[in-house]
Amino acid sequence: MSKVTRHVLDNGLVVLLKEVHNAPLISWWVLYRVGSRNEHTGITGVSHWVEHMLFKGTEQFPAGYLDKAIDREGGAWNAQTFIDYTAYYETLPADRIDLALRLEADRMMNAQFDIEEVESERTVIISERQGAENSPLFWLGEEMQAAAFRVHGYHHEIIGDMVDLHTMTRDDLYNHYRAHYAPNNAIAVAVGDFNSDEMLARITELYGAIPAAPPPKLFVRPEPGQIGERRVRVERPGKTAFLDVSYKAPAASDPDWFSLAIINSILCGPSGLGGGGIDNKTSRLYKALVETELAASVDGSLTPTIDPYLYAISVTVRDGHTTEEVEAALDEQIDRLVAGDITEQELNRAKKQARALFAYSTERVTMQAFWLAFAESFDSYNWFENYVASLEAVTLEDVRAAAAKYLRRQTRTVGYFVPLDGADAEEDEE
């Protein structure tokens, strides 16, 4: 496997290059170090909205041109906003990647934010939030985040609060763009079939002249320690009950993160860096909740983040059972872990599953490029390169210590989604 090389241009742009010659493809990512965690009340959702605006064209590449051009070249492009970053990518045949390099350099500086386009996109984003609100899990998730984080920017959903989506202005969006979209606040990554010296020369030619901006004043407020279990109860029309139990988790740069990843594998089954998971029927909570028919499904989620975030366990309650029953059965399994009831066999199985899932979920150049950029944003690209080794290094004692430290009721948030139907639902909507 080829090595990653790291370069920093004179204007502060971090460039990561990794040659992969398995197929004639290259994936190009530009990640900006700003996400929903950096939004204060009044502009929640601004990072996501700005992401949308960067697809509205520039003088060099008018709206609609790039969709057709990239499709014509047999490529794909998209973007994503997360709590910790905003990122853009193109994956193209290797001999066509220059289009991607040029377009990202252009829209780093020249996005237009036409007022009519801003208002048109306001309607789109409000509709996007309304679509998300059709899911009971959106409502429960929003309440859980708000309860778990009182002060930190992780408090709100990435898409933003509805009131802010109605009131944000074109200047709010443009000021956010100008403050954060600069080479010294960006990480650029190329993975694929290229020569590194030639690629670096072309990147320097296109991006080196873009001026650095003053370091952005990131809105970040540390979350005070939690001093007791918090509970939320969401009551809305629906047919299914859900339970969400979220424990405070360490930042991804903390070695404990990998111990908690092993715990998630033991409890819920492993999930891959590239999304998705494998059969979790051997996991403890599947056996305790699904096989006993208390629950229809159970999933665990541990996300790498810049600041301490959440380890969440989500359960779909089966008809005929109560959320309280499911919580009691879940707590029984958590208590076993906290008491140190973990075997070497479980640890080894979790590591074996993680190795297989890592290889599968990161084989594409697009996912490799993304994870190099993301890891560099919260720690170092080495976090991704050493992912399997870091999991392999976790000992049984590490897992037991992490279970006792993080799976504590005093620092968790418990959420119930209670479905309303019939008269209750009608009364709720009046």
C-alpha positions in Angstrom: 0.0 0.0 0.0 1.4 3.4 -1.0 2.2 6.0 1.6 0.4 9.2 2.2 2.4 12.3 1.6 1.5 15.6 3.4 2.3 19.0 2.1 1.4 22.6 3.2 1.3 25.3 0.6 2.6 28.8 1.4 -1.0 30.0 1.8 -1.7 27.3 4.5 -3.6 24.8 2.3 -2.9 21.3 3.6 -2.5 18.8 0.8 -2.6 15.0 1.2 -1.7 12.7 -1.7 -2.0 8.9 -1.9 -1.3 7.0 -5.1 -3.6 4.1 -5.8 -3.1 2.5 -9.2 -5.7 -0.3 -9.0 -8.0 1.5 -11.5 -7.8 4.7 -13.7 -9.7 6.8 -11.2 -8.9 9.8 -8.9 -11.0 11.2 -6.1 -10.5 14.8 -5.1 -11.8 16.3 -1.9 -11.7 19.8 -0.4 -12.8 19.9 3.3 -13.3 23.1 5.2 -12.8 23.2 8.9 -16.3 24.5 9.8 -19.5 22.7 10.5 -22.7 23.0 12.5 -20.7 23.0 15.8 -19.5 26.5 14.9 -23.0 28.0 14.5 -24.5 30.2 17.2 -28.2 30.8 17.7 -29.6 32.8 14.8 -27.5 31.2 12.1 -28.0 27.5 12.9 -27.9 25.6 9.6 -25.7 28.2 7.8 -22.9 25.7 7.0 -25.4 23.4 5.2 -27.0 26.2 3.4 -23.7 27.6 2.2 -22.9 24.1 0.9 -26.0 24.3 -1.2 -25.1 27.7 -2.6 -21.7 26.5 -3.9 -23.6 24.5 -6.5 -25.2 27.6 -7.9 -22.4 28.4 -10.2 -19.6 31.0 -10.7 -18.7 33.3 -13.6 -16.3 30.7 -14.9 -18.6 27.7 -14.3 -22.3 28.9 -14.6 -25.1 27.1 -12.9 -25.8 23.7 -14.5 -22.6 23.6 -16.5 -20.7 21.3 -14.1 -23.5 18.8 -13.7 -23.4 18.1 -17.4 -19.6 18.3 -17.7 -18.9 15.8 -14.9 -21.6 13.5 -16.1 -20.2 13.6 -19.6 -16.8 12.7 -18.3 -18.2 9.7 -16.4 -17.6 11.1 -13.0 -19.6 11.9 -9.8 -19.6 14.9 -7.5 -21.3 15.9 -4.3 -20.8 17.6 -1.0 -21.7 17.0 2.7 -22.1 19.0 5.8 -21.3 17.5 9.2 -21.2 18.8 12.7 -17.4 19.3 12.4 -16.8 20.1 8.7 -18.1 20.9 5.2 -16.6 18.9 2.3 -16.8 18.8 -1.5 -15.6 16.0 -3.8 -15.3 14.8 -7.4 -14.4 11.3 -8.5 -13.4 11.2 -12.1 -11.4 9.1 -14.7 -7.8 9.9 -13.9 -7.2 11.8 -17.2 -10.2 14.1 -16.5 -9.4 15.1 -12.9 -8.2 18.6 -13.9 -11.8 19.7 -14.1 -12.3 18.9 -10.4 -9.1 20.7 -9.4 -10.1 23.8 -11.4 -13.7 23.9 -10.2 -12.9 23.6 -6.5 -10.2 26.3 -6.8 -12.7 28.5 -8.5 -15.5 28.2 -6.0 -13.2 28.5 -3.0 -13.2 32.2 -3.9 -15.9 33.0 -6.5 -19.3 31.6 -5.4 -21.9 34.3 -6.2 -24.7 34.1 -3.6 -27.2 35.7 -5.9 -30.2 37.0 -3.7 -32.8 35.2 -5.9 -30.8 32.0 -5.6 -30.6 32.4 -1.9 -34.4 32.8 -1.6 -35.0 29.8 -3.9 -32.7 27.7 -1.8 -34.4 28.8 1.4 -37.5 27.0 0.1 -35.5 23.9 -0.7 -33.9 23.7 2.7 -37.1 24.3 4.6 -38.7 21.5 2.6 -35.7 19.3 3.4 -36.2 19.9 7.1 -39.9 19.3 6.7 -39.2 16.0 5.0 -36.9 15.0 7.9 -39.7 15.8 10.3 -41.7 13.0 8.8 -39.5 10.6 10.7 -40.1 10.0 14.4 -36.3 9.5 14.8 -35.6 13.0 13.6 -37.8 14.5 16.4 -36.3 12.2 19.0 -32.7 12.8 17.8 -33.2 16.6 17.9 -34.5 16.5 21.4 -31.7 14.2 22.5 -29.0 16.5 21.2 -30.6 19.5 22.8 -30.8 17.7 26.1 -27.3 16.2 25.9 -25.6 19.5 25.0 -26.8 22.6 26.7 -23.9 25.0 25.7 -21.8 23.4 22.9 -22.7 23.8 19.2 -23.5 20.1 19.0 -26.8 21.2 20.6 -28.6 21.6 17.3 -29.2 19.6 14.1 -27.0 20.1 11.1 -29.9 21.4 9.0 -30.6 24.1 11.6 -33.6 25.3 13.6 -36.7 26.1 11.5 -36.9 29.7 12.9 -33.3 30.4 11.7 -34.0 28.9 8.2 -36.8 31.5 7.9 -34.8 34.5 9.1 -31.2 34.1 7.9 -30.2 36.6 5.3 -28.0 36.5 2.2 -25.3 38.4 4.2 -25.3 35.8 6.9 -24.5 33.2 4.3 -22.0 35.2 2.4 -20.1 36.3 5.5 -19.9 32.7 6.7 -18.5 31.7 3.3 -15.9 34.5 3.2 -14.8 33.8 6.8 -14.3 30.1 6.4 -13.7 29.3 2.8 -10.0 30.0 2.5 -6.9 27.8 1.8 -5.6 28.1 5.3 -8.9 26.7 6.6 -9.0 23.8 4.1 -7.6 20.3 3.6 -7.3 19.0 0.1 -6.9 15.3 -0.7 -6.2 13.3 -3.9 -6.3 9.5 -3.9 -6.0 7.5 -7.1 -4.0 6.9 -10.3 -1.6 9.8 -10.5 2.1 10.8 -10.1 2.4 12.7 -6.8 5.0 15.2 -8.0 2.9 16.1 -11.1 -0.3 16.3 -9.0 1.4 18.5 -6.3 2.7 20.8 -9.1 -0.8 21.2 -10.6 -2.4 21.8 -7.2 0.2 24.4 -6.4 -0.4 26.1 -9.7 -4.2 26.3 -9.2 -4.4 26.9 -5.5 -1.1 28.5 -4.5 -2.1 32.0 -5.6 -5.3 32.0 -3.6 -4.7 34.4 -0.7 -4.9 33.1 2.9 -7.6 34.7 5.0 -7.4 35.9 8.6 -7.7 32.8 10.8 -11.5 32.4 11.4 -12.9 33.1 14.8 -14.6 29.7 15.3 -17.7 29.7 17.5 -16.8 27.0 20.0 -18.1 26.8 23.6 -17.0 23.9 25.9 -19.8 21.8 27.3 -19.9 21.8 31.1 -19.8 18.4 32.8 -23.1 16.5 33.2 -24.2 16.0 36.8 -27.1 13.6 36.4 -29.1 11.5 34.0 -31.3 13.6 31.6 -34.5 12.3 30.1 -36.6 13.4 27.1 -40.0 12.2 26.0 -41.3 13.0 22.5 -45.0 12.4 21.9 -46.1 12.6 18.3 -48.4 10.8 15.9 -47.0 7.4 15.0 -47.3 3.7 15.3 -44.0 2.6 16.7 -42.1 3.4 20.0 -38.4 4.0 20.1 -35.8 4.1 22.8 -32.5 6.1 22.5 -29.8 5.9 25.1 -26.8 8.2 24.6 -23.7 8.2 26.7 -21.1 11.0 26.5 -18.2 9.7 24.4 -14.6 10.9 24.1 -13.2 12.9 21.2 -11.8 10.8 18.4 -8.3 11.9 19.3 -8.6 10.2 22.7 -7.3 6.6 22.8 -10.4 5.7 24.7 -12.4 6.2 21.5 -11.1 2.9 20.2 -12.0 1.1 23.4 -15.6 2.4 23.0 -15.6 1.2 19.4 -14.9 -2.3 20.7 -17.7 -1.9 23.3 -20.1 -0.9 20.5 -19.1 -4.0 18.5 -19.8 -6.2 21.6 -23.1 -4.6 22.4 -24.6 -3.8 19.0 -22.3 -5.2 16.3 -19.6 -3.3 14.4 -20.3 -0.5 12.0 -17.9 0.4 9.2 -16.1 3.7 8.6 -17.6 3.8 5.2 -21.1 3.4 6.4 -23.1 0.2 7.0 -22.3 -2.7 9.2 -22.3 -6.5 9.2 -24.7 -9.0 10.7 -25.1 -8.1 14.4 -26.9 -11.3 15.4 -23.9 -12.3 17.6 -24.1 -9.0 19.6 -25.3 -8.9 23.2 -28.1 -6.5 22.6 -29.5 -8.4 19.6 -29.7 -11.5 21.7 -31.1 -9.7 24.7 -33.6 -7.5 22.9 -34.4 -8.8 19.4 -34.2 -12.6 19.9 -36.5 -12.2 23.0 -38.9 -10.2 20.8 -38.8 -7.1 23.0 -37.4 -5.1 20.1 -37.6 -5.2 16.3 -34.0 -3.8 15.9 -31.1 -2.4 17.8 -28.2 -0.2 16.5 -25.2 1.5 18.0 -23.5 4.7 16.7 -20.1 6.0 17.6 -18.9 8.8 15.4 -15.4 10.3 15.3 -15.6 14.0 16.4 -13.4 16.9 17.3 -15.0 17.4 20.7 -16.5 14.8 23.0 -19.8 13.7 21.5 -22.2 10.7 22.0 -22.3 7.0 21.9 -25.9 6.3 21.0 -27.9 3.1 21.2 -31.2 3.2 19.3 -33.9 0.5 19.7 -37.2 0.0 17.9 -39.7 -1.3 20.4 -41.8 -4.3 19.2 -45.6 -4.0 19.4 -47.0 -5.4 22.7 -44.0 -4.3 24.8 -43.2 -1.1 26.6 -40.3 1.2 26.3 -39.7 0.8 30.0 -39.4 -3.0 29.5 -36.8 -2.5 26.8 -34.8 0.0 28.8 -34.7 -2.4 31.8 -33.4 -5.2 29.6 -30.8 -2.9 27.9 -29.6 -1.6 31.3 -29.1 -5.2 32.4 -26.6 -5.7 29.6 -24.9 -2.4 30.2 -24.5 -3.2 33.9 -22.8 -6.5 33.0 -20.2 -4.6 30.9 -19.7 -2.0 33.6 -19.1 -4.8 36.1 -16.3 -6.1 33.8 -18.1 -9.1 32.3 -16.2 -9.1 29.0 -14.3 -12.1 27.6 -11.1 -12.3 25.5 -13.1 -14.2 22.9 -15.6 -11.3 22.5 -12.7 -8.9 22.2 -11.0 -11.0 19.5 -14.2 -11.4 17.6 -14.8 -7.6 17.6 -11.3 -7.0 16.3 -11.7 -9.6 13.5 -15.0 -8.1 12.4 -13.5 -4.6 12.5 -10.6 -5.7 10.2 -13.0 -7.2 7.7 -15.4 -4.3 7.7 -12.6 -1.7 7.4 -11.2 -3.4 4.4 -14.6 -3.6 2.7 -15.9 -0.1 3.6 -12.7 1.8 2.6 -11.7 0.0 -0.6 -12.9 2.7 -2.9 -10.7 5.7 -3.6 -13.6 8.0 -2.8 -13.9 6.7 0.8 -10.1 6.7 1.3 -9.8 10.3 0.3 -12.7 11.3 2.5 -11.4 9.6 5.6 -7.9 11.0 5.1 -9.4 14.5 4.9 -11.8 13.9 7.8 -9.1 12.4 10.1 -6.7 15.2 9.3 -9.4 17.7 10.4 -9.9 16.2 13.9 -6.5 14.7 14.6 -4.1 13.6 11.8 -4.5 11.5 8.6 -2.5 8.9 10.6 -5.7 8.3 12.6 -7.2 6.7 9.5 -4.0 5.0 8.3 -3.6 3.4 11.8 -7.2 2.6 12.4 -6.9 -1.2 12.4 -3.7 -1.1 14.4 -5.3 1.2 17.0 -8.2 -1.3 17.4 -5.8 -4.2 17.6 -3.9 -2.5 20.5 -7.0 -2.3 22.7 -6.7 -4.7 25.6 -9.4 -6.4 27.7 -8.4 -4.1 30.6 -8.8 -1.1 28.3 -12.4 -2.2 27.4 -13.3 -2.8 31.0 -11.9 0.6 32.1 -13.8 2.4 29.3 -17.1 0.7 30.1 -16.8 1.8 33.7 -15.8 5.3 32.7 -18.3 6.1 29.9 -21.3 3.8 30.4 -22.5 5.8 33.5 -26.1 6.7 34.1 -25.1 10.0 35.6 -23.7 11.2 32.2 -26.2 9.7 29.8 -29.4 11.0 28.2 -32.4 8.7 27.7 -35.1 9.4 25.1 -38.5 7.9 24.6 -40.6 8.3 21.4 -44.2 7.7 22.4 -46.5 7.2 19.4 -49.8 8.9 19.6 -52.8 7.7 17.6 -56.6 8.3 17.5 -57.9 11.0 19.7 -54.6 11.7 21.4 -52.9 12.5 18.0 -55.8 14.7 16.9 -55.7 16.6 20.1 -52.0 17.0 19.8 -52.2 18.6 16.3 -54.9 21.1 17.2 
